């Protein structure tokens, strides 16, 4: 990663690596969807919150959410 005061950017090597693994990650996601979750909604859930709130409120509820 290249860091500046206002942004983060991948290095040339990092961008090349990402471009090479994206098809692999997509294939893995599709294989998982096809074999384990037929008919289920899948996706990545991203949330931003403080670590103290995550530890106290979110993480204890994850097992029930994942079921």
mmCIF file of the N, C-alpha and C atoms, coordinates in Angstrom:
data_MODEL
# 
_entry.id   MODEL 
# 
loop_
_atom_site.group_PDB 
_atom_site.id 
_atom_site.type_symbol 
_atom_site.label_atom_id 
_atom_site.label_alt_id 
_atom_site.label_comp_id 
_atom_site.label_asym_id 
_atom_site.label_entity_id 
_atom_site.label_seq_id 
_atom_site.pdbx_PDB_ins_code 
_atom_site.Cartn_x 
_atom_site.Cartn_y 
_atom_site.Cartn_z 
_atom_site.occupancy 
_atom_site.B_iso_or_equiv 
_atom_site.pdbx_formal_charge 
_atom_site.auth_seq_id 
_atom_site.auth_comp_id 
_atom_site.auth_asym_id 
_atom_site.auth_atom_id 
_atom_site.pdbx_PDB_model_num 
ATOM 1   N N  . UNK A 1 1  ? 0.842   -1.179  0.000   1.00 0.00 ? 1  UNK A N  1 
ATOM 2   C CA . UNK A 1 1  ? 0.000   0.000   0.000   1.00 0.00 ? 1  UNK A CA 1 
ATOM 3   C C  . UNK A 1 1  ? 0.883   1.237   0.000   1.00 0.00 ? 1  UNK A C  1 
ATOM 4   N N  . UNK A 1 2  ? 0.421   2.196   -0.715  1.00 0.00 ? 2  UNK A N  1 
ATOM 5   C CA . UNK A 1 2  ? 1.066   3.503   -0.725  1.00 0.00 ? 2  UNK A CA 1 
ATOM 6   C C  . UNK A 1 2  ? 0.155   4.439   0.055   1.00 0.00 ? 2  UNK A C  1 
ATOM 7   N N  . UNK A 1 3  ? 0.679   5.051   1.090   1.00 0.00 ? 3  UNK A N  1 
ATOM 8   C CA . UNK A 1 3  ? -0.118  5.931   1.936   1.00 0.00 ? 3  UNK A CA 1 
ATOM 9   C C  . UNK A 1 3  ? 0.296   7.369   1.749   1.00 0.00 ? 3  UNK A C  1 
ATOM 10  N N  . UNK A 1 4  ? -0.695  8.226   1.705   1.00 0.00 ? 4  UNK A N  1 
ATOM 11  C CA . UNK A 1 4  ? -0.429  9.665   1.734   1.00 0.00 ? 4  UNK A CA 1 
ATOM 12  C C  . UNK A 1 4  ? -1.355  10.246  2.788   1.00 0.00 ? 4  UNK A C  1 
ATOM 13  N N  . UNK A 1 5  ? -1.307  11.527  2.960   1.00 0.00 ? 5  UNK A N  1 
ATOM 14  C CA . UNK A 1 5  ? -2.142  12.164  3.974   1.00 0.00 ? 5  UNK A CA 1 
ATOM 15  C C  . UNK A 1 5  ? -3.624  12.024  3.646   1.00 0.00 ? 5  UNK A C  1 
ATOM 16  N N  . UNK A 1 6  ? -3.974  11.823  2.382   1.00 0.00 ? 6  UNK A N  1 
ATOM 17  C CA . UNK A 1 6  ? -5.381  11.813  1.978   1.00 0.00 ? 6  UNK A CA 1 
ATOM 18  C C  . UNK A 1 6  ? -5.866  10.507  1.378   1.00 0.00 ? 6  UNK A C  1 
ATOM 19  N N  . UNK A 1 7  ? -4.992  9.560   1.094   1.00 0.00 ? 7  UNK A N  1 
ATOM 20  C CA . UNK A 1 7  ? -5.454  8.372   0.380   1.00 0.00 ? 7  UNK A CA 1 
ATOM 21  C C  . UNK A 1 7  ? -4.546  7.180   0.607   1.00 0.00 ? 7  UNK A C  1 
ATOM 22  N N  . UNK A 1 8  ? -5.079  6.016   0.278   1.00 0.00 ? 8  UNK A N  1 
ATOM 23  C CA . UNK A 1 8  ? -4.323  4.775   0.217   1.00 0.00 ? 8  UNK A CA 1 
ATOM 24  C C  . UNK A 1 8  ? -4.430  4.258   -1.203  1.00 0.00 ? 8  UNK A C  1 
ATOM 25  N N  . UNK A 1 9  ? -3.380  3.681   -1.704  1.00 0.00 ? 9  UNK A N  1 
ATOM 26  C CA . UNK A 1 9  ? -3.415  3.116   -3.050  1.00 0.00 ? 9  UNK A CA 1 
ATOM 27  C C  . UNK A 1 9  ? -2.554  1.866   -3.077  1.00 0.00 ? 9  UNK A C  1 
ATOM 28  N N  . UNK A 1 10 ? -2.937  0.933   -3.931  1.00 0.00 ? 10 UNK A N  1 
ATOM 29  C CA . UNK A 1 10 ? -2.137  -0.265  -4.098  1.00 0.00 ? 10 UNK A CA 1 
ATOM 30  C C  . UNK A 1 10 ? -0.849  0.070   -4.844  1.00 0.00 ? 10 UNK A C  1 
ATOM 31  N N  . UNK A 1 11 ? 0.183   -0.665  -4.518  1.00 0.00 ? 11 UNK A N  1 
ATOM 32  C CA . UNK A 1 11 ? 1.407   -0.562  -5.305  1.00 0.00 ? 11 UNK A CA 1 
ATOM 33  C C  . UNK A 1 11 ? 1.156   -1.262  -6.639  1.00 0.00 ? 11 UNK A C  1 
ATOM 34  N N  . UNK A 1 12 ? 2.058   -1.122  -7.574  1.00 0.00 ? 12 UNK A N  1 
ATOM 35  C CA . UNK A 1 12 ? 1.930   -1.810  -8.858  1.00 0.00 ? 12 UNK A CA 1 
ATOM 36  C C  . UNK A 1 12 ? 1.886   -3.318  -8.637  1.00 0.00 ? 12 UNK A C  1 
ATOM 37  N N  . UNK A 1 13 ? 2.731   -3.810  -7.761  1.00 0.00 ? 13 UNK A N  1 
ATOM 38  C CA . UNK A 1 13 ? 2.744   -5.233  -7.453  1.00 0.00 ? 13 UNK A CA 1 
ATOM 39  C C  . UNK A 1 13 ? 1.429   -5.669  -6.810  1.00 0.00 ? 13 UNK A C  1 
ATOM 40  N N  . UNK A 1 14 ? 0.918   -4.864  -5.896  1.00 0.00 ? 14 UNK A N  1 
ATOM 41  C CA . UNK A 1 14 ? -0.354  -5.180  -5.250  1.00 0.00 ? 14 UNK A CA 1 
ATOM 42  C C  . UNK A 1 14 ? -1.505  -5.181  -6.231  1.00 0.00 ? 14 UNK A C  1 
ATOM 43  N N  . UNK A 1 15 ? -1.535  -4.233  -7.147  1.00 0.00 ? 15 UNK A N  1 
ATOM 44  C CA . UNK A 1 15 ? -2.592  -4.175  -8.165  1.00 0.00 ? 15 UNK A CA 1 
ATOM 45  C C  . UNK A 1 15 ? -2.514  -5.389  -9.083  1.00 0.00 ? 15 UNK A C  1 
ATOM 46  N N  . UNK A 1 16 ? -1.317  -5.789  -9.451  1.00 0.00 ? 16 UNK A N  1 
ATOM 47  C CA . UNK A 1 16 ? -1.137  -6.975  -10.289 1.00 0.00 ? 16 UNK A CA 1 
ATOM 48  C C  . UNK A 1 16 ? -1.621  -8.225  -9.558  1.00 0.00 ? 16 UNK A C  1 
ATOM 49  N N  . UNK A 1 17 ? -1.256  -8.338  -8.293  1.00 0.00 ? 17 UNK A N  1 
ATOM 50  C CA . UNK A 1 17 ? -1.680  -9.484  -7.486  1.00 0.00 ? 17 UNK A CA 1 
ATOM 51  C C  . UNK A 1 17 ? -3.206  -9.541  -7.398  1.00 0.00 ? 17 UNK A C  1 
ATOM 52  N N  . UNK A 1 18 ? -3.831  -8.412  -7.110  1.00 0.00 ? 18 UNK A N  1 
ATOM 53  C CA . UNK A 1 18 ? -5.281  -8.355  -7.007  1.00 0.00 ? 18 UNK A CA 1 
ATOM 54  C C  . UNK A 1 18 ? -5.944  -8.746  -8.324  1.00 0.00 ? 18 UNK A C  1 
ATOM 55  N N  . UNK A 1 19 ? -5.446  -8.238  -9.429  1.00 0.00 ? 19 UNK A N  1 
ATOM 56  C CA . UNK A 1 19 ? -6.004  -8.573  -10.736 1.00 0.00 ? 19 UNK A CA 1 
ATOM 57  C C  . UNK A 1 19 ? -5.912  -10.070 -11.006 1.00 0.00 ? 19 UNK A C  1 
ATOM 58  N N  . UNK A 1 20 ? -4.853  -10.706 -10.548 1.00 0.00 ? 20 UNK A N  1 
ATOM 59  C CA . UNK A 1 20 ? -4.667  -12.141 -10.775 1.00 0.00 ? 20 UNK A CA 1 
ATOM 60  C C  . UNK A 1 20 ? -5.563  -12.998 -9.872  1.00 0.00 ? 20 UNK A C  1 
ATOM 61  N N  . UNK A 1 21 ? -5.843  -12.540 -8.647  1.00 0.00 ? 21 UNK A N  1 
ATOM 62  C CA . UNK A 1 21 ? -6.622  -13.384 -7.741  1.00 0.00 ? 21 UNK A CA 1 
ATOM 63  C C  . UNK A 1 21 ? -8.119  -13.121 -7.794  1.00 0.00 ? 21 UNK A C  1 
ATOM 64  N N  . UNK A 1 22 ? -8.552  -12.001 -8.354  1.00 0.00 ? 22 UNK A N  1 
ATOM 65  C CA . UNK A 1 22 ? -9.991  -11.714 -8.407  1.00 0.00 ? 22 UNK A CA 1 
ATOM 66  C C  . UNK A 1 22 ? -10.792 -12.812 -9.107  1.00 0.00 ? 22 UNK A C  1 
ATOM 67  N N  . UNK A 1 23 ? -10.349 -13.340 -10.247 1.00 0.00 ? 23 UNK A N  1 
ATOM 68  C CA . UNK A 1 23 ? -11.114 -14.432 -10.858 1.00 0.00 ? 23 UNK A CA 1 
ATOM 69  C C  . UNK A 1 23 ? -11.155 -15.685 -9.985  1.00 0.00 ? 23 UNK A C  1 
ATOM 70  N N  . UNK A 1 24 ? -10.090 -15.930 -9.270  1.00 0.00 ? 24 UNK A N  1 
ATOM 71  C CA . UNK A 1 24 ? -10.046 -17.094 -8.381  1.00 0.00 ? 24 UNK A CA 1 
ATOM 72  C C  . UNK A 1 24 ? -11.043 -16.910 -7.241  1.00 0.00 ? 24 UNK A C  1 
ATOM 73  N N  . UNK A 1 25 ? -11.058 -15.736 -6.643  1.00 0.00 ? 25 UNK A N  1 
ATOM 74  C CA . UNK A 1 25 ? -12.000 -15.459 -5.561  1.00 0.00 ? 25 UNK A CA 1 
ATOM 75  C C  . UNK A 1 25 ? -13.441 -15.534 -6.050  1.00 0.00 ? 25 UNK A C  1 
ATOM 76  N N  . UNK A 1 26 ? -13.695 -15.032 -7.247  1.00 0.00 ? 26 UNK A N  1 
ATOM 77  C CA . UNK A 1 26 ? -15.046 -15.103 -7.810  1.00 0.00 ? 26 UNK A CA 1 
ATOM 78  C C  . UNK A 1 26 ? -15.455 -16.558 -8.041  1.00 0.00 ? 26 UNK A C  1 
ATOM 79  N N  . UNK A 1 27 ? -14.543 -17.367 -8.535  1.00 0.00 ? 27 UNK A N  1 
ATOM 80  C CA . UNK A 1 27 ? -14.839 -18.784 -8.762  1.00 0.00 ? 27 UNK A CA 1 
ATOM 81  C C  . UNK A 1 27 ? -15.116 -19.505 -7.446  1.00 0.00 ? 27 UNK A C  1 
ATOM 82  N N  . UNK A 1 28 ? -14.361 -19.197 -6.417  1.00 0.00 ? 28 UNK A N  1 
ATOM 83  C CA . UNK A 1 28 ? -14.596 -19.804 -5.108  1.00 0.00 ? 28 UNK A CA 1 
ATOM 84  C C  . UNK A 1 28 ? -15.947 -19.404 -4.546  1.00 0.00 ? 28 UNK A C  1 
ATOM 85  N N  . UNK A 1 29 ? -16.292 -18.138 -4.686  1.00 0.00 ? 29 UNK A N  1 
ATOM 86  C CA . UNK A 1 29 ? -17.592 -17.660 -4.213  1.00 0.00 ? 29 UNK A CA 1 
ATOM 87  C C  . UNK A 1 29 ? -18.721 -18.369 -4.942  1.00 0.00 ? 29 UNK A C  1 
ATOM 88  N N  . UNK A 1 30 ? -18.592 -18.493 -6.250  1.00 0.00 ? 30 UNK A N  1 
ATOM 89  C CA . UNK A 1 30 ? -19.623 -19.164 -7.040  1.00 0.00 ? 30 UNK A CA 1 
ATOM 90  C C  . UNK A 1 30 ? -19.728 -20.644 -6.684  1.00 0.00 ? 30 UNK A C  1 
ATOM 91  N N  . UNK A 1 31 ? -18.600 -21.307 -6.485  1.00 0.00 ? 31 UNK A N  1 
ATOM 92  C CA . UNK A 1 31 ? -18.621 -22.716 -6.099  1.00 0.00 ? 31 UNK A CA 1 
ATOM 93  C C  . UNK A 1 31 ? -19.293 -22.894 -4.744  1.00 0.00 ? 31 UNK A C  1 
ATOM 94  N N  . UNK A 1 32 ? -18.994 -22.015 -3.808  1.00 0.00 ? 32 UNK A N  1 
ATOM 95  C CA . UNK A 1 32 ? -19.618 -22.078 -2.489  1.00 0.00 ? 32 UNK A CA 1 
ATOM 96  C C  . UNK A 1 32 ? -21.115 -21.854 -2.599  1.00 0.00 ? 32 UNK A C  1 
ATOM 97  N N  . UNK A 1 33 ? -21.505 -20.867 -3.373  1.00 0.00 ? 33 UNK A N  1 
ATOM 98  C CA . UNK A 1 33 ? -22.927 -20.554 -3.551  1.00 0.00 ? 33 UNK A CA 1 
ATOM 99  C C  . UNK A 1 33 ? -23.661 -21.746 -4.178  1.00 0.00 ? 33 UNK A C  1 
ATOM 100 N N  . UNK A 1 34 ? -23.067 -22.352 -5.167  1.00 0.00 ? 34 UNK A N  1 
ATOM 101 C CA . UNK A 1 34 ? -23.720 -23.449 -5.881  1.00 0.00 ? 34 UNK A CA 1 
ATOM 102 C C  . UNK A 1 34 ? -23.852 -24.705 -5.039  1.00 0.00 ? 34 UNK A C  1 
ATOM 103 N N  . UNK A 1 35 ? -22.914 -24.949 -4.151  1.00 0.00 ? 35 UNK A N  1 
ATOM 104 C CA . UNK A 1 35 ? -22.922 -26.211 -3.414  1.00 0.00 ? 35 UNK A CA 1 
ATOM 105 C C  . UNK A 1 35 ? -23.463 -26.135 -2.000  1.00 0.00 ? 35 UNK A C  1 
ATOM 106 N N  . UNK A 1 36 ? -23.334 -25.003 -1.346  1.00 0.00 ? 36 UNK A N  1 
ATOM 107 C CA . UNK A 1 36 ? -23.709 -24.937 0.067   1.00 0.00 ? 36 UNK A CA 1 
ATOM 108 C C  . UNK A 1 36 ? -24.946 -24.116 0.367   1.00 0.00 ? 36 UNK A C  1 
ATOM 109 N N  . UNK A 1 37 ? -25.284 -23.222 -0.502  1.00 0.00 ? 37 UNK A N  1 
ATOM 110 C CA . UNK A 1 37 ? -26.346 -22.277 -0.166  1.00 0.00 ? 37 UNK A CA 1 
ATOM 111 C C  . UNK A 1 37 ? -27.377 -22.159 -1.282  1.00 0.00 ? 37 UNK A C  1 
ATOM 112 N N  . UNK A 1 38 ? -27.788 -23.266 -1.811  1.00 0.00 ? 38 UNK A N  1 
ATOM 113 C CA . UNK A 1 38 ? -28.758 -23.218 -2.905  1.00 0.00 ? 38 UNK A CA 1 
ATOM 114 C C  . UNK A 1 38 ? -30.001 -22.453 -2.461  1.00 0.00 ? 38 UNK A C  1 
ATOM 115 N N  . UNK A 1 39 ? -30.314 -21.388 -3.170  1.00 0.00 ? 39 UNK A N  1 
ATOM 116 C CA . UNK A 1 39 ? -31.490 -20.592 -2.867  1.00 0.00 ? 39 UNK A CA 1 
ATOM 117 C C  . UNK A 1 39 ? -31.316 -19.561 -1.773  1.00 0.00 ? 39 UNK A C  1 
ATOM 118 N N  . UNK A 1 40 ? -30.184 -19.534 -1.107  1.00 0.00 ? 40 UNK A N  1 
ATOM 119 C CA . UNK A 1 40 ? -29.963 -18.575 -0.014  1.00 0.00 ? 40 UNK A CA 1 
ATOM 120 C C  . UNK A 1 40 ? -29.318 -17.311 -0.559  1.00 0.00 ? 40 UNK A C  1 
ATOM 121 N N  . UNK A 1 41 ? -29.616 -16.207 0.068   1.00 0.00 ? 41 UNK A N  1 
ATOM 122 C CA . UNK A 1 41 ? -28.973 -14.949 -0.288  1.00 0.00 ? 41 UNK A CA 1 
ATOM 123 C C  . UNK A 1 41 ? -27.569 -14.940 0.292   1.00 0.00 ? 41 UNK A C  1 
ATOM 124 N N  . UNK A 1 42 ? -26.601 -14.567 -0.520  1.00 0.00 ? 42 UNK A N  1 
ATOM 125 C CA . UNK A 1 42 ? -25.217 -14.499 -0.078  1.00 0.00 ? 42 UNK A CA 1 
ATOM 126 C C  . UNK A 1 42 ? -24.643 -13.140 -0.425  1.00 0.00 ? 42 UNK A C  1 
ATOM 127 N N  . UNK A 1 43 ? -23.669 -12.740 0.331   1.00 0.00 ? 43 UNK A N  1 
ATOM 128 C CA . UNK A 1 43 ? -22.973 -11.504 0.044   1.00 0.00 ? 43 UNK A CA 1 
ATOM 129 C C  . UNK A 1 43 ? -22.073 -11.143 1.197   1.00 0.00 ? 43 UNK A C  1 
ATOM 130 N N  . UNK A 1 44 ? -21.386 -10.080 1.036   1.00 0.00 ? 44 UNK A N  1 
ATOM 131 C CA . UNK A 1 44 ? -20.497 -9.585  2.082   1.00 0.00 ? 44 UNK A CA 1 
ATOM 132 C C  . UNK A 1 44 ? -21.200 -8.433  2.784   1.00 0.00 ? 44 UNK A C  1 
ATOM 133 N N  . UNK A 1 45 ? -21.265 -8.537  4.084   1.00 0.00 ? 45 UNK A N  1 
ATOM 134 C CA . UNK A 1 45 ? -21.844 -7.476  4.890   1.00 0.00 ? 45 UNK A CA 1 
ATOM 135 C C  . UNK A 1 45 ? -20.697 -6.705  5.525   1.00 0.00 ? 45 UNK A C  1 
ATOM 136 N N  . UNK A 1 46 ? -20.585 -5.461  5.178   1.00 0.00 ? 46 UNK A N  1 
ATOM 137 C CA . UNK A 1 46 ? -19.548 -4.612  5.753   1.00 0.00 ? 46 UNK A CA 1 
ATOM 138 C C  . UNK A 1 46 ? -20.176 -3.583  6.671   1.00 0.00 ? 46 UNK A C  1 
ATOM 139 N N  . UNK A 1 47 ? -19.622 -3.452  7.862   1.00 0.00 ? 47 UNK A N  1 
ATOM 140 C CA . UNK A 1 47 ? -20.121 -2.453  8.797   1.00 0.00 ? 47 UNK A CA 1 
ATOM 141 C C  . UNK A 1 47 ? -18.927 -1.735  9.421   1.00 0.00 ? 47 UNK A C  1 
ATOM 142 N N  . UNK A 1 48 ? -19.146 -0.502  9.807   1.00 0.00 ? 48 UNK A N  1 
ATOM 143 C CA . UNK A 1 48 ? -18.112 0.262   10.490  1.00 0.00 ? 48 UNK A CA 1 
ATOM 144 C C  . UNK A 1 48 ? -18.630 0.601   11.880  1.00 0.00 ? 48 UNK A C  1 
ATOM 145 N N  . UNK A 1 49 ? -17.852 0.259   12.888  1.00 0.00 ? 49 UNK A N  1 
ATOM 146 C CA . UNK A 1 49 ? -18.241 0.550   14.256  1.00 0.00 ? 49 UNK A CA 1 
ATOM 147 C C  . UNK A 1 49 ? -17.015 0.495   15.147  1.00 0.00 ? 49 UNK A C  1 
ATOM 148 N N  . UNK A 1 50 ? -17.160 1.002   16.330  1.00 0.00 ? 50 UNK A N  1 
ATOM 149 C CA . UNK A 1 50 ? -16.022 1.015   17.246  1.00 0.00 ? 50 UNK A CA 1 
ATOM 150 C C  . UNK A 1 50 ? -15.755 -0.396  17.749  1.00 0.00 ? 50 UNK A C  1 
ATOM 151 N N  . UNK A 1 51 ? -14.508 -0.652  18.097  1.00 0.00 ? 51 UNK A N  1 
ATOM 152 C CA . UNK A 1 51 ? -14.156 -1.994  18.576  1.00 0.00 ? 51 UNK A CA 1 
ATOM 153 C C  . UNK A 1 51 ? -14.852 -2.315  19.888  1.00 0.00 ? 51 UNK A C  1 
ATOM 154 N N  . UNK A 1 52 ? -15.044 -1.333  20.756  1.00 0.00 ? 52 UNK A N  1 
ATOM 155 C CA . UNK A 1 52 ? -15.716 -1.618  22.024  1.00 0.00 ? 52 UNK A CA 1 
ATOM 156 C C  . UNK A 1 52 ? -17.175 -2.010  21.800  1.00 0.00 ? 52 UNK A C  1 
ATOM 157 N N  . UNK A 1 53 ? -17.862 -1.342  20.870  1.00 0.00 ? 53 UNK A N  1 
ATOM 158 C CA . UNK A 1 53 ? -19.245 -1.695  20.548  1.00 0.00 ? 53 UNK A CA 1 
ATOM 159 C C  . UNK A 1 53 ? -19.295 -3.076  19.895  1.00 0.00 ? 53 UNK A C  1 
ATOM 160 N N  . UNK A 1 54 ? -18.343 -3.341  19.005  1.00 0.00 ? 54 UNK A N  1 
ATOM 161 C CA . UNK A 1 54 ? -18.296 -4.654  18.350  1.00 0.00 ? 54 UNK A CA 1 
ATOM 162 C C  . UNK A 1 54 ? -18.127 -5.761  19.383  1.00 0.00 ? 54 UNK A C  1 
ATOM 163 N N  . UNK A 1 55 ? -17.199 -5.583  20.299  1.00 0.00 ? 55 UNK A N  1 
ATOM 164 C CA . UNK A 1 55 ? -16.953 -6.607  21.317  1.00 0.00 ? 55 UNK A CA 1 
ATOM 165 C C  . UNK A 1 55 ? -18.136 -6.791  22.254  1.00 0.00 ? 55 UNK A C  1 
ATOM 166 N N  . UNK A 1 56 ? -18.767 -5.703  22.609  1.00 0.00 ? 56 UNK A N  1 
ATOM 167 C CA . UNK A 1 56 ? -19.854 -5.756  23.588  1.00 0.00 ? 56 UNK A CA 1 
ATOM 168 C C  . UNK A 1 56 ? -21.190 -6.171  22.969  1.00 0.00 ? 56 UNK A C  1 
ATOM 169 N N  . UNK A 1 57 ? -21.508 -5.667  21.788  1.00 0.00 ? 57 UNK A N  1 
ATOM 170 C CA . UNK A 1 57 ? -22.850 -5.839  21.241  1.00 0.00 ? 57 UNK A CA 1 
ATOM 171 C C  . UNK A 1 57 ? -22.946 -6.736  20.011  1.00 0.00 ? 57 UNK A C  1 
ATOM 172 N N  . UNK A 1 58 ? -21.988 -6.641  19.114  1.00 0.00 ? 58 UNK A N  1 
ATOM 173 C CA . UNK A 1 58 ? -22.123 -7.332  17.832  1.00 0.00 ? 58 UNK A CA 1 
ATOM 174 C C  . UNK A 1 58 ? -21.592 -8.763  17.881  1.00 0.00 ? 58 UNK A C  1 
ATOM 175 N N  . UNK A 1 59 ? -20.365 -8.943  18.306  1.00 0.00 ? 59 UNK A N  1 
ATOM 176 C CA . UNK A 1 59 ? -19.751 -10.268 18.290  1.00 0.00 ? 59 UNK A CA 1 
ATOM 177 C C  . UNK A 1 59 ? -20.550 -11.300 19.087  1.00 0.00 ? 59 UNK A C  1 
ATOM 178 N N  . UNK A 1 60 ? -21.082 -10.977 20.260  1.00 0.00 ? 60 UNK A N  1 
ATOM 179 C CA . UNK A 1 60 ? -21.876 -11.985 20.965  1.00 0.00 ? 60 UNK A CA 1 
ATOM 180 C C  . UNK A 1 60 ? -23.128 -12.434 20.195  1.00 0.00 ? 60 UNK A C  1 
ATOM 181 N N  . UNK A 1 61 ? -23.611 -11.615 19.278  1.00 0.00 ? 61 UNK A N  1 
ATOM 182 C CA . UNK A 1 61 ? -24.819 -11.954 18.515  1.00 0.00 ? 61 UNK A CA 1 
ATOM 183 C C  . UNK A 1 61 ? -24.536 -12.643 17.188  1.00 0.00 ? 61 UNK A C  1 
ATOM 184 N N  . UNK A 1 62 ? -23.286 -12.723 16.778  1.00 0.00 ? 62 UNK A N  1 
ATOM 185 C CA . UNK A 1 62 ? -22.958 -13.309 15.493  1.00 0.00 ? 62 UNK A CA 1 
ATOM 186 C C  . UNK A 1 62 ? -23.371 -14.770 15.335  1.00 0.00 ? 62 UNK A C  1 
ATOM 187 N N  . UNK A 1 63 ? -23.171 -15.633 16.317  1.00 0.00 ? 63 UNK A N  1 
ATOM 188 C CA . UNK A 1 63 ? -23.585 -17.032 16.104  1.00 0.00 ? 63 UNK A CA 1 
ATOM 189 C C  . UNK A 1 63 ? -25.060 -17.176 15.753  1.00 0.00 ? 63 UNK A C  1 
ATOM 190 N N  . UNK A 1 64 ? -25.918 -16.438 16.439  1.00 0.00 ? 64 UNK A N  1 
ATOM 191 C CA . UNK A 1 64 ? -27.348 -16.510 16.136  1.00 0.00 ? 64 UNK A CA 1 
ATOM 192 C C  . UNK A 1 64 ? -27.618 -15.961 14.729  1.00 0.00 ? 64 UNK A C  1 
ATOM 193 N N  . UNK A 1 65 ? -26.975 -14.853 14.375  1.00 0.00 ? 65 UNK A N  1 
ATOM 194 C CA . UNK A 1 65 ? -27.148 -14.266 13.053  1.00 0.00 ? 65 UNK A CA 1 
ATOM 195 C C  . UNK A 1 65 ? -26.724 -15.253 11.961  1.00 0.00 ? 65 UNK A C  1 
ATOM 196 N N  . UNK A 1 66 ? -25.606 -15.926 12.156  1.00 0.00 ? 66 UNK A N  1 
ATOM 197 C CA . UNK A 1 66 ? -25.092 -16.851 11.144  1.00 0.00 ? 66 UNK A CA 1 
ATOM 198 C C  . UNK A 1 66 ? -25.952 -18.103 11.003  1.00 0.00 ? 66 UNK A C  1 
ATOM 199 N N  . UNK A 1 67 ? -26.653 -18.491 12.080  1.00 0.00 ? 67 UNK A N  1 
ATOM 200 C CA . UNK A 1 67 ? -27.557 -19.644 11.978  1.00 0.00 ? 67 UNK A CA 1 
ATOM 201 C C  . UNK A 1 67 ? -28.719 -19.280 11.104  1.00 0.00 ? 67 UNK A C  1 
# 
